[in-house]
Amino acid sequence: MKRVTAIDITRGLVMVIMALDHVRDLLHTSALTQNPTDLATTTPAIFMTRWITHLCAPTFVFLSGTSAYLSLRKQQVANGDDQSARRFLLKRGLVLILLELTVVNFAFWFDIHFQSLMLQVIYAIGGGLVILSLLAKLPVTWVGIIGLVIMVGHNILQLVPSFTNPTAKLVWALLFRTDFFPFSPHFAMLAGYPLIPWLGIMLVGFASGQLMERPADQRKPLLLRIGLGALLLFILLRFLNGYGDPAPWSIQNTGLLTALSFINVTKYPPSLLYALLMLGLMLLFLSVVDGKDNAFTRWLTVYGKVPMFYYILHWYLVHLSMIGMSLLQGYSLADLPSGPLNFGRPANAGVSLSGVYLVWLGLVLLLYPLCKWYGKYKTAHPELGWLRYI
């Protein structure tokens, strides 16, 4: 089965964008004190710098499901059996969870004592693949229906009151609701990506794999129509200001701020309107780049073919950049704060938004030759099974 390069191109785009958000998180002067999507305190430039990166997580999760489907189909065509492929999904999911708890979290905090634990997109993808390895036995249409039911219906769970029992509250956060747990003065956990809402996106991506099997001239118009349909449904539901997002939009002091309020949808956990908007834009981009072969798409493909390698490496580079920035601004290593959920940045350290963009571009360009080398190495050594996991 021929590789669908549009998937690599789209994944490469959101990986490049993703690094912008993480550079802003760790280096921007106001990142420690300002919510970039709070219209009462933010600016349009800061808002859009954060908002555009909302594309990343749902695209990663959706395309992880799509890639899982294509992998299963490849095994079915080659061997007449997808059981080994489902076992691989299970093992890959478990490996991703392990990487999230160790290598990735160390990149977040640079803390050998692991006083902090943050469960983010790798946890959501890993847990989703574990569940998908079981659900993949079902007809693909059923898997897609389950995903749609989760996407459409999980916002009802907003009505469930917070649990007082610590164990119930923890389980609920791991599965359904973003929550913070300061277990002690020396250990805290943020369940940022509850599993089930993101699973819905992955299952819909899995079912959409059938679409990606079609020839490009057939799938391009379908991707376009489905993407436009998702965006139109978003506009309708958002205008009604009823179901689909816990944060309604409102009229602001200016037309621009009102427009920003309209698109200011909820990511934690991903609301129905968030999913419709971001996945709709993703599908439009997939349609545009499908079949395209030029310098830009080839550049993005280099990143998109090695997503886990890029993800891990970029976090270490971003964190090292933050430390380097702090040292250049006169702080010493002893001045870097520590403790649960502390990136280690001095309170008054930071660069402007334009500085954030310069560092981001520099890191992305630095990662290009590394990703290109790793992609070639991975292709040249199919006998090294562990390379399939990174």
ABEGO torsion letter per residue (X at the ends): XBBBAAAAAAAAAAAAAAAAAAAAAAABAAAAABBAABAAABBAAAAAAAAAAAAAAAAAAAAAAAAAAAAAAAAAAAAGBAAAAAAAAAAAAAAAAAAAABAAAAAAAGBAAGABBBBBAAAAAAAAAAAAAAAAABBAAAAAAAAAAAAAAAAAAAABBBBABAAAAAAAAAAABBBBBBABAABBBBBABBAAAAAAAAAAAAAAAAAAABBAAAAAAAAAAAAAAAAAAAAAAAAAGBBGBABBBBBBABAAAAAAAAABBBAOBBBAAAAAAAAAAAAAAAAAABGBBBAAAAAAAAAAABAAAAAAAAAAAAAAAAAAAAAAAGBBAAABBBEBGBAGBBAABEBBAAAAAAAAAAAAAAAAAAAAAAAAAAAABAABAAAAAX
